[in-house]
Every structure is written in structure tokens, then in C-alpha cells.
């Protein structure tokens, strides 16, 4: 944050100097009758309401207000572009493309185990809990269908886990075992709930 503040202070001081130099160069080149033109321009600008200015901008009319807004916008965009270009180019080299690292077998297996756990926790666990809560309002045919559905889906996730190669890694094997036990605990809950609620 300090570097941004310092940079803005530098820009402000250089801007003040540039404006002063510009004024000094232009001052003697301005024609004498410019006062009248500037006064009429300023008068037209002062008598333009916000709604009129927006309407004129929308209809692309050239008025003192629209010209002033356009020039101010262009100048601000130019200034901000210069400001951010100079601050970014001076502090950091151009970014180089980073090659994606290939996952090792262990990382890949761990990611797959975690994906199964996340999927079961986010998808089936809330559905099973909701099924338990609303059991009494569900028709007997739908109850049986739901029991079979959850059993099959949990079994499918267990089979996914069984297909993950732990590459002889004890930590991965233990992680997979924990996820298997977690899924099996919900299978047991379903069986127990079914036996208690015929």
C-alpha cells in the first residue's frame, strides 16, 4: 500500500509540473479574442442540467457538456493506462507461462479418494438425512425405491474407491479405508432405519 501511495504522490507531482509547463507554453499562443469564446462555452456548460447532458450524450449531440465529458473521459483513461502500465512494468518482469505439473500417482489417488468423499458428503448424505426426516410422508413404493437407490449409489462409490490404486502407500490406504468406513456407516444407517421402520 505504501508503494502505491508513493507512486501516486510521484505521479501527482509530475502531473503538476507537466500542467504548469503546458500552461506556460500555451499562454502566449492563445489568441486575444479567446475570452469571449471561453465565456460563451462556460456559460453554455453552466446552464446545462445533468439530465440534458445525459440526453445529449445518449443522442450523440455535440454540445459543450458532451465535449467536456468526452475529453475528460479520454484524458482519464489515457492517464490511468499510463499509470498502470508504468507501475506494472517497472516492478515485475513479464510473466512466463507456467507448465502444469503432472500429478504423481500418489497425488492423483489422493485426489480421487477426496473426490469420492466430497461427492458422498455433498450429495448423498443430505439426501439420506432428508429421507429419514420425511420418511413418514413418503409412499411405501417410493420408500422402497429410495432405499434401493441409496444402497446402489453408495455401493457404486465404494466400487470407485476399490478401483483407486494406492500404489503401496500406507497413508493413502488408510485414507481410503476411512472413506470406505464412512460410506459403510451410511449403509448401516439405512439398513437399521429400514428394519426399525417397516
C-alpha positions as CSV (number, residue, x, y, z in Angstrom):
1,X,0.0,0.0,0.0
2,X,2.9,2.3,0.8
3,X,4.3,1.8,-2.7
4,X,1.0,2.7,-4.3
5,X,0.8,5.9,-2.2
6,X,4.4,6.8,-3.1
7,X,3.7,6.1,-6.7
8,X,0.5,8.3,-6.7
9,X,2.5,11.1,-5.0
10,X,5.1,10.9,-7.7
11,X,2.5,11.0,-10.4
12,X,0.8,13.9,-8.8
13,X,4.0,16.0,-8.6
14,X,5.0,15.1,-12.2
15,X,1.4,16.0,-13.3
16,X,1.6,19.4,-11.6
17,X,4.9,20.1,-13.3
18,X,3.6,18.9,-16.7
19,X,0.4,21.1,-16.4
20,X,2.5,24.1,-15.4
21,X,4.8,23.6,-18.3
22,X,1.9,23.1,-20.7
23,X,0.3,26.3,-19.4
24,X,3.5,28.3,-19.9
25,X,3.8,27.0,-23.5
26,X,0.2,27.7,-24.4
27,X,-0.2,31.0,-22.7
28,X,1.4,33.2,-25.3
29,X,-0.1,31.2,-28.2
30,X,-3.7,31.8,-27.3
31,X,-5.5,34.5,-29.5
32,X,-6.8,37.6,-27.8
33,X,-10.5,37.0,-28.6
34,X,-10.5,33.6,-26.9
35,X,-12.0,35.2,-23.7
36,X,-15.3,35.7,-25.5
37,X,-15.4,32.1,-26.8
38,X,-14.4,30.7,-23.4
39,X,-17.1,32.7,-21.7
40,X,-19.8,31.6,-24.0
41,X,-18.6,28.0,-23.7
42,X,-18.5,28.2,-19.9
43,X,-22.0,29.9,-19.9
44,X,-23.4,27.1,-22.0
45,X,-21.8,24.5,-19.8
46,X,-23.0,26.1,-16.6
47,X,-26.6,26.2,-17.9
48,X,-26.7,22.5,-18.9
49,X,-28.5,20.3,-16.4
50,X,-27.4,16.7,-15.7
51,X,-30.4,15.3,-17.5
52,X,-29.7,17.4,-20.6
53,X,-26.1,16.4,-20.6
54,X,-27.0,12.7,-20.3
55,X,-29.7,13.1,-23.0
56,X,-27.2,14.8,-25.3
57,X,-24.6,12.1,-24.7
58,X,-27.2,9.4,-25.5
59,X,-28.2,11.1,-28.7
60,X,-24.5,11.8,-29.6
61,X,-25.1,15.6,-29.8
62,X,-22.0,17.8,-29.8
63,X,-22.5,20.4,-27.0
64,X,-20.1,22.0,-24.6
65,X,-21.2,19.5,-21.9
66,X,-20.7,16.4,-24.1
67,X,-17.4,17.6,-25.4
68,X,-16.2,18.3,-21.8
69,X,-17.4,14.9,-20.6
70,X,-15.8,13.1,-23.6
71,X,-12.5,14.9,-23.3
72,X,-12.4,14.3,-19.5
73,X,-13.1,10.6,-20.0
74,X,-10.5,10.2,-22.7
75,X,-7.9,12.0,-20.6
76,X,-8.7,9.9,-17.6
77,X,-8.5,6.6,-19.5
78,X,-5.2,7.7,-21.0
79,X,-3.8,8.8,-17.6
80,X,-4.9,5.6,-15.9
81,X,-3.5,3.5,-18.7
82,X,-0.1,5.2,-18.4
83,X,-0.2,5.0,-14.6
84,X,-0.9,1.3,-14.5
85,X,1.5,0.5,-17.4
86,X,4.4,2.3,-15.7
87,X,3.6,0.7,-12.2
88,X,3.3,-2.8,-13.5
89,X,6.2,-2.7,-16.0
90,X,8.7,-1.2,-13.5
91,X,8.2,-3.6,-10.7
92,X,7.7,-7.1,-12.2
93,X,9.1,-8.9,-15.2
94,X,6.7,-10.2,-17.8
95,X,5.0,-13.3,-16.5
96,X,6.2,-16.5,-18.0
97,X,3.8,-19.3,-18.7
98,X,4.0,-22.0,-16.1
99,X,3.7,-25.5,-17.2
100,X,1.1,-27.6,-15.4
101,X,2.7,-30.1,-13.2
102,X,1.6,-33.6,-13.8
103,X,0.2,-35.2,-10.7
104,X,2.1,-38.1,-9.2
105,X,0.3,-41.4,-8.8
106,X,0.0,-40.7,-5.1
107,X,-1.4,-37.2,-5.6
108,X,-3.8,-38.5,-8.2
109,X,-5.0,-41.3,-6.0
110,X,-5.4,-38.9,-3.0
111,X,-7.4,-36.5,-5.2
112,X,-9.7,-39.3,-6.4
113,X,-10.3,-40.5,-2.8
114,X,-11.1,-36.9,-1.7
115,X,-13.4,-36.5,-4.7
116,X,-15.4,-39.6,-3.7
117,X,-15.7,-38.4,-0.1
118,X,-16.7,-34.9,-1.1
119,X,-19.3,-36.2,-3.5
120,X,-20.9,-38.5,-0.9
121,X,-20.9,-35.8,1.8
122,X,-22.3,-33.2,-0.5
123,X,-24.8,-35.3,-2.5
124,X,-26.0,-38.5,-0.7
125,X,-25.6,-37.6,3.0
126,X,-28.0,-34.7,2.8
127,X,-30.4,-36.7,0.7
128,X,-30.3,-39.6,3.1
129,X,-30.8,-37.3,6.1
130,X,-33.8,-35.7,4.4
131,X,-35.2,-39.2,3.6
132,X,-35.0,-40.1,7.3
133,X,-36.8,-36.9,8.3
134,X,-39.6,-37.1,5.7
135,X,-40.0,-40.9,5.8
136,X,-43.5,-40.9,7.2
137,X,-44.7,-38.6,4.4
138,X,-43.3,-40.8,1.6
139,X,-45.4,-43.5,0.0
140,X,-44.4,-47.2,0.6
141,X,-43.4,-47.7,-3.0
142,X,-41.3,-44.6,-3.0
143,X,-39.7,-45.6,0.3
144,X,-38.5,-48.9,-1.2
145,X,-37.3,-47.2,-4.3
146,X,-35.3,-44.7,-2.2
147,X,-33.7,-47.5,0.0
148,X,-32.6,-49.3,-3.1
149,X,-31.4,-46.1,-4.8
150,X,-29.2,-45.1,-1.8
151,X,-27.8,-48.6,-1.4
152,X,-26.8,-48.8,-5.1
153,X,-25.3,-45.3,-5.2
154,X,-23.3,-45.9,-2.0
155,X,-22.2,-49.3,-3.4
156,X,-21.1,-47.5,-6.6
157,X,-18.9,-45.1,-4.6
158,X,-17.4,-48.0,-2.7
159,X,-16.5,-49.6,-6.0
160,X,-14.9,-46.4,-7.2
161,X,-12.8,-46.4,-4.1
162,X,-11.9,-50.1,-4.6
163,X,-10.6,-49.2,-8.1
164,X,-8.2,-46.5,-6.8
165,X,-4.6,-47.7,-6.8
166,X,-2.9,-46.7,-3.6
167,X,0.5,-47.6,-5.0
168,X,1.6,-49.3,-1.8
169,X,1.3,-46.1,0.1
170,X,0.1,-46.7,3.7
171,X,-1.3,-43.2,4.2
172,X,-3.4,-43.5,1.0
173,X,-4.5,-46.9,2.0
174,X,-5.6,-45.6,5.4
175,X,-7.4,-42.6,3.9
176,X,-9.3,-44.9,1.5
177,X,-10.1,-47.1,4.4
178,X,-11.6,-44.2,6.4
179,X,-13.7,-43.1,3.4
180,X,-14.9,-46.7,3.0
181,X,-15.9,-46.9,6.6
182,X,-17.7,-43.5,6.3
183,X,-19.8,-44.8,3.4
184,X,-20.4,-48.1,5.1
185,X,-21.7,-46.2,8.2
186,X,-24.4,-44.7,6.0
187,X,-25.2,-48.1,4.5
188,X,-25.6,-49.5,8.1
189,X,-27.8,-46.5,9.0
190,X,-30.1,-47.2,6.0
191,X,-30.3,-50.9,6.9
192,X,-31.0,-50.1,10.6
193,X,-33.6,-47.5,9.7
194,X,-35.3,-49.9,7.3
195,X,-35.5,-52.6,9.9
196,X,-36.8,-50.2,12.6
197,X,-39.4,-48.6,10.2
198,X,-41.1,-51.4,8.2
